[in-house]
Amino acid sequence: MASLRGLLKFKAGVRPPVPLEEVEPASEIVKRFATGAMSYGSISAEAHETLAIAMNRLGGRSNCGEGGEHVSRYERDPNGDWRRSAIKQVASARFGVTSDYLTNCTDIQIKMAQGAKPGEGGQLPGGKVYPWIAEVRHSTPGVGLISPPPHHDIYSIEDLAQLIYDLKNANPQARIHVKLVSEVGVGTVAAGCPRPTPTWC
């Protein structure tokens, strides 16, 4: 009962069911599916790539998270599968964000905060920064990585507008998303986000 949905009740059997031929086919519905953002490093390469392959087969979109993505995934496999994530995330530390990264996607998601993570924000201890993780994130193996709570280049709506403009110039075909943290007052923040213009979307 903590949400509006909890107050609703559905009355079954009041009217006849909608004929299936009037319902959008599942093959079209799944095109709107998207995975949650999970970075390579927080999950294994096998899991990360399997999510991308599955969503590409369905026509949906996988979100690579903020950990970057290896360039070998941008080309299709011999069997036609694609290990490329459709949504590329740009977070506060900009791990793995390169021109190749930004141009190999259909959507770019600006992650504005680190959510409920304690301390310094998103942290990957040095012991988990293996050489293959460091390669993708363009960092040093064995050295801990911190994705700070705020973007240190965004202190105003104008700063956010500039980042959106820059990302749109990097990939004019990509849709730009701004991911906000759900908290008290988020509506005001969302209302203040730059509104889309024909040059952005």
N, C-alpha and C positions, 0 to 999 in steps of 0.2 A: 504494500500500500504506500510505498515511499515515492511512487511516481504516478503520473496521470494514467498510464497504462494499467496500473493496478486497480483503478476504479472502474474500469470498463468490463462489461460482461457481454458475451455474444449469445444471441438467441438462435439456437440451431433449429432447423426444420420449419422456420417461419415462411420461407419462400423456397421455390425449387432451386437446385444447384445450377450454377452457370455452366452451359454446355462447353466441353473441352475445346471445341473448334472456335469458341469465342475468347479463349484464354490465350495469352501470349505463349508461344512454345518455349519449352525449357532451354532450347539451343540459343534463344535470344535473351532469356532472363540471365543466364550464366555470364553473359558478356558484361554485366554490371557487377559481377563478383570481383572483390579485391582482397588480397591477403593483408594481414596486419604487417606493420614494418618490423622486420627482424633482421638484424645485421649479421653478415658473415663474420663469425667470431663468437657471436652469442649462440649461434647454432652452427652445425657442421656444414662443410661445403656440399656434402651429399644432400642434406635436408634443404639447404638454401636453393640449390639447383633444381631439386625435385619439385619444389613449390613453383618455381618459374616455369619449368616444363609443363606441369599440370595446368597452370593458368593460361599459358600460351596455347595449349591444345584446346582448352575450353573457349578461348577468346576473351578470357577475363584478364586481370592485371595482378601481378605480384609486386610487392613493395620491397626493395632491397634493404631498407633500413639505412642507418648512417655509416655503415662500415665500408662502403665502396663495393666494387664488383670487378673481378678480373677481366681484362680485355678479351681473353679467349672466349668469353661467353657471348660476345657481341655477334659472332658468326654462327650460322646454323650448323647443327651437327649433320653428318652424312645421311642420317635417317630422317632428316627434316625437322627434328626437334630443335627448340630454341631455349637456351639456358639464360637468356637475357631477361632481367626484370623490367617490366614496363614502366614501373614507377621508381624514380630515383629520388632519394631523400637528401636534402641539404640541411645539415644540422649545424649547431654552433661551432664545432671544431673543424668542419669541412673535410673530414676524413675521406680520402679517396675521390674527392671532387676534382675532376679534370675536364678538359674540353671533350675528350672521348666519352667520359661518363655522362656528361650533360647532353650530348648529341645522340646517345643511344638509348632513348626512352620516348614514351608517348606522354608522360606526365612527370613534372618535377614538383616535389612536395617540400616546402620550407617548414621544418620542424622548429617551432618558436621556443620551446622550453623542454626541460628534461622531466617534466611531470613529477611523480612521487619519489623519484630517486633521491636517496639521502646524500648528505655531504656535498661534494663538489659537483654533483650531477652524474652524468654517465661515466663510469670508470671501468677500464679494462686493466687489471693488474699486469705488471711486466712479465710475470711468469706465463701469462696467456697470450702475450704478443709474440707468437711464433713467427719465423721468417716469412711464411706464406701469408700470414695476416698482415705483417708489416709491409710486405710488398704491395698489397692491395690498398692499404691505408696510407702509403707513402710515408712511413715512419721507420723507427729503428727497432729491430728485434730486441726483446727483453726489457724495453723501456715502457713503463706504464703510460696509458693514454687517458686523458680526461676530456670529456666533452662538457664544457661549462654550462651552468644553468641558463645564462642568457647568451644571445648573440652580441659579441662585443662591438659589432659594427652597426647595430640597430638600436637606436635610442629614441626614435620618433617614427611617426607614420611616414614621413618623407624618406627616412632611411630604408624602411621596408619597401616603399615604392621604388626606390633606386635598385634594390636587390631584385625585385620582380622584373624590372626593366632590363637589368643586366642578364638575368637568366633567360628572359624571352629573346634577347639578342643572341645568346649562345645557342638556343634551339627554338627558332620561330614557330615550329609546328607543335611544340609541347604545350600542354595545359599546365598552368601554375596553380598549385594549391597552397594554402597557408593553414598549417595544423596548429591549433591552439590547445592549451590545457583547459580542461573543464573545471572551472572553479567559480566562486562567487564573483560576479562582475564581468564574466567572460563575454556577456552580450554586448557590453559597452566596448570592449576591446574588438570584438568581431565587427561591430558597426563602424569602428574606426579604421579597419583594414582598408587599404586602397581598393576602390571599386574597379571591376574589370572595365577595360576600354577596348575598342577594336584592335589596338596595337598589342594588347596583352594576351587576349584569348582567341 
